[in-house]
């Protein structure tokens, strides 16, 4: 049970005990920094809860576990948005280098984390909105079966081509996931689905971006959580617990996912992605390497942004001299993630440039960065305006 989770030993033990003693709450909130394993743990918990043998062992051969390993279990739903393409591209590269079962599962699961957002149940009554991508979804699912563990692959050039076609189709499909907000219609469909429960069979709803939902969706979810159906579990995932409304928090049990230790991060890179851990400072840098925004470029921009706000070094620079023109929402989100990470590093290593600044002030800066990130992602604040406000706010407090 939970054998595939690297790190978070105490948290995993807590979940094991709660499952075994039938003490697991109907609503769980997994929160913590990006790349800390929240979704992986949620998916593993869903498998454990639906295991027909009740053992929850990773190698269990019951039908439910076989379906969960390839993310096709009909009684587990995935909602919300995330960065899909970085993981799909990285997992595809692992599969190119090693076609063993672990790599096949890794790639299949990375793709299904995207395609399961288009479960017909979630879009019932709104099928016309997805008319354009239905052919790609159907074709992609057919191609994905090529890589099922136990199947013999065709010759290399054939399956390499199929692999690339899947990644290309995933890029197009990902653009249809849309807003960070989970539509109210999907929340209502989930509520109806959970209350039509098969006796003795658990259902699991995994909802990412719990802190990013708009008021209508939040209220619909709250109503569902107030009257949970027997045998139904909601696993909410958030990076910022403070942005989840109190009424939802009061109906959830919170589980904190701290950033993995250096050793645990190296283990993930080595065991899961078969990478030399010395090539990357962490999982964030590894996944950003598969993004259109180069990691070193983001790190350099974050340093210039922070030193200018501090009035240090080239502190005379204006924001226009630091940030590229036409900064879009995705680039701004990646930049803010890097900026928050850099500030945490500077605080933890007792950087001499920050010695004259109080810890409460630095924490205020960190919270301001997170607030800007939320306003851009959730409330569609213009990214350039959001970064400008942040820049001059930090400069004013320095």
Beta strands, then each sheet from edge to edge (+ up, - down):
strand 1: 27-32
strand 2: 76-79
strand 3: 203-208
strand 4: 232-238
strand 5: 253-257
sheet 1: 2+ 3+ 4+ 1+ 5+
end
